[in-house]
């Protein structure tokens, strides 16, 4: 049997604004076209773009009932869901908004913890070009910084200094 090839998924690329110029329905609304979810497996020290996480359908989240209390999932494996928004300036595209949300998953009992309001609010903050990563553990910050640099060094270099500083801080 032929092995399935893992598709190399990149960040969503900036598209033209479909509401540009007409000022009618949808004008002033936020677009998800430039947002990509990145999941960090804290224990394994790896990050990957998981488009399914946009609708809570990533491989990590599938088959898991999420509870509102972290204490209800005491043996949960830690993950970070990071919302990365790409924007463009004269020099080229850059990481404009990067916000992280905590998540734990216990596959054995098919339960997990995440705060849905936090996930939605952090996605909104990312779209609005905020950087919120200071609450992450040092190892995960390093994994995210390396992932963003390896994905596109130019985008990393064009990003604001706060992102670089916050991901370097311990």
N, C-alpha and C positions, 0 to 999 in steps of 0.2 A: 504494500500500500504506500502510495506517495505521501511524503510528509507535507503538511500544510505549511506554506511559507508565511512567516509573520510579516505582515505588511508594515513597512516603515512609514509611520504616520508623522507628519510634521505639524507645526502650529498652523492654525487657520490663518490664511493670508488676507490682508486688507482688501476689501472689495469697495466698489463705488457705492455711495449712499443712495439707496433706491428712493428715498424721500427728498433728495436734493432738489431745491428749486421750486417745488410746487406748494409747500407750506400747508398741505391738506392733511388727510388722515395719516397718522403715524409720524408726522414731523415732530421733532423734539424727543422721540422715543429712543431708548438705548438699543443698540444692535449687538447681538451675540456672535456676529460673523467673525469678530476678531479675538474671541475668547477661546482659550483651550484649557481643559483640565489636565493637570499633571498629578499623578499619584506617586507618593514617596513611601516605599516600604522601609520603615525605620530600621527594623532588625536586619534586613538584607542590605540596606544602604544603597538601594537603587531607585531611580526615578524613571517614569515613562509617561508619555502622553496617552491618556485613556479617554477618547472621545465619548465613550458610553457614560462616563461620569457626569456628563452634562445633564443627563436625565436619570441619575442614580442607577445606571445599568452597566457599570464597569465590572470586570471579572471579580474584583474584590467585593463589590456590593451585591452581586447576584445571589439570590437565595438566602439573603440575610434579612432578618427582621430587626430593624433599628429601634432601640429603646431610648428613652429620654434621660436616663440616669447612667452615668459612667459606672457607678457602683454595682449595677445589675449585670455588668459584663466584666467581672474581676480578672479574668484570664484573657482579655481581648488583646490581640496583636495590634500594635500601634501603626497608624498610617497618617499621612498628611495629604489632604486634597488641596492643591494649590491652583488658584485661578490665575492664568497668565493672559494678559491682554497685550496685543501687539498694536502699535501705532506707527505712523510714518512722520518723519520730519525731513527737511531738505536733504540731509546727509543720507537718509535711508530709514528702514524700519528699525524699531527698538522695542524693548520690553517696557511698556508704559505703565502697566498695573500688575502687581504681583501680590496676592493675598492668600494666606494659608488657613486651613480649617483642620481641626483635629478629628480623628475618626479611629475607632477601635473595632476589631472584628474577631469573634471567636467562632471559627468554622465548625468546631466540634458540636457546639450547641446551636449553631446557626443564628446567633444573636450578635448584635453590634451596638455601638454607641456613636451617635453623631447628633449635633444640634442642627436640625433643618433650617431654623431661622438664621443661625449663624452662617451656614453654607450659602444661603440665598443673599444675605447681607454682604458677605465677603465677595461674592461674585459681583454684586452691584458696585462695591468699593473698587474692585479691580477694573471694571468697565469705566469707572470715573477716575482712573489713573492714580489710585492710591497704592502705597507700598506698605503691607502689613505682614511682616515676617519675624518681627522681633521676639515673639512668644515661642518660636520654634526652638527645639533643642539644637545644640551646636553641631552634632553629627548630621542632622537633617539639613541644616543651613548649608553645610559644606557640600552635601550631595546635590542640593538644588542649585547652588552656585556653579558647580562643575557641570551639571546637566545643561544649564542655560548657556554656559560658555561653549561647551562641546556642540550644542545644537547649532549655534550661530554666533561666533565670536564677535562679528561686526555688530550684531544687534546688542550684545552684551556691552560692548565698548561705547555704543551710542546711548545706552540707558543712563538714567540719572544716577548721580553719585550715591544717593540714599539707598538704592537697591544694593549696590556693591558694599557699602558700609554695613548695612543691616545684616547682610548674609556673611560678612566676615566677623561680626561681633560675636563674642561668646557669652 
